[in-house]
Amino acid sequence: MEEVMPMREYIPKDWRCDPSRWQMMIHYCRGYPKWKQEISDIKLAYRASGQGASGGGDVSEVERKVERMSQLTESVEMIEKCCREATENKPYVFSSLLLSVTQKIPLDGINSPVGRKQLSRYRKRFFFYLDAELQKKNII
């Protein structure tokens, strides 16, 4: 049986997050469902219009939509990557954590395979990784 390390060891003891920074990260994550929907809408509109290799439509409009989709995809992938890192690729926790950080649902309201306390630790770890990614990309 593999040795399980306590979650406390994953979060540096000197990690302190400024409350205003914490709120900015939470607000950033709340955009996730809207971004996923917008990506889906852009893909659907793109397919329905028949644009692409055959041309059609205003080129600047197509370029603008492709650029927007690229930005949204980058943000969505960053949140999902931080979730995977925080949960150590445990798919049974990934969906609960993703729901926890992207929706306004209290931890007690999430049907999670881990307890509230463990999910809270995964959340802290997620925000630790997200903060590092956001600072690296100079987003917020």
N, C-alpha and C positions, 0 to 999 in steps of 0.2 A: 504494500500500500504506500502510495506516495505521501510525502510529508507536506502538510498544508501550512503555509505561512500565514500568520495573522494579517489581516488587512492593514493594521496600523503601521506595519513595516513598509508598506508601499507608498505611504504619504509622508514626505519629509517632515521631521519635527519642527523645522524652522519655517514651514510654509504658512504664511498668513496672507489672506486675500483681503484687499481693501473692499469694504462693503459696496462702494460705488462700482468698482470693477466687477464684483460678483453679480450685481444687478445688471450690468451691461452684458455679461456673458449669458445670463438667464434670458434677457430680452433678445439677444442674438439667436439663441436656440429656439425661441418661440416662433421664429420665422420659418422653421423647418417644414411644417406641414404645407404652408402656403407656397414655399419654394418647390416642393415636390409636385404640387398641383400645377403650378405655373410651367414647370418643365414638361409635364404631361400635356398640358394645353398647347404649348409651342410645338411639340412633336406631332400632336394630332393635327394642328392647323397646317403644319408643314407638309404632312402626308396628304391631307385633303386638298391642298392647293395644287399639288402636282409639281411644286417647285423643286429644284435640285439641278441635276445634270442637264435637264431639258430647258432650263431657264424659266422665264415667266416671272412676272412680278417685278417690283422695284428692287434693284440690287442693294441699295443702301438699306432698305427695310429688311431684307433677308439677312444682310450682314449684321444689322442691329439685333435682330432676334437671335441669331447664332451666338453673338457676343454675350447677350443676356443669359442665354441658356448655359453658356460656358461658365459664367460667373456663378450662376445658381448651382450648377452641378459641382463646382469646386467647393462651395459652402456646404452642400449636402454631404459630399464625400468626406469632408473634414470632420463633420459631426459624427458620421458613422465610423470613421477611422478611430476617433477618440473613444467612442463607445466600445469598439472592439478591443482597443488597448486596455481600457479600464476593466473590462470583463474578462480579459485574457482569452478572447475568442470563444467564450462559453455562450452558445446560441440560446440556451434556455434563460440566460440572464440578459442577453443583449436587447431583446425586444422590450423587456420590462424597463431597463435603464433608458432606452431610447424614448419610450413613452413618458417616463418620469422627467426627463430633461427637456422634452419638446412640447409637452402639454401641461396645462394648468391643473394637474390632478395630484391631490395629496398622496404621499407615499402609502398611506393606509388604504387608499382607494384603488391601488394597482394590484391586480391579481399576479403576484410574483412568486416564482419558485423558491425565492430566498426570503428571509425575514426582513422586516422594515429596517432594522438596524444595519444589516448587511447591505441592503439596497442603498441606504444612506451613505455607507462607506464607498460603494461603487460610484455614487454620484459625486462625492468629494474627489475621488480619483479621476473621474471623467473631467471635472472642471479644472483640475490640475493640468491634465494633458491638453485640454482645450485652450487654457490660458497660454501655455507654451506655444501652441500652434498659431494662435491669434497674434501673439507678439512677434513670432518669427515671420509671419506674413504681413505684419504691420496693419492689421485690419481694424481692431479696436484697442 
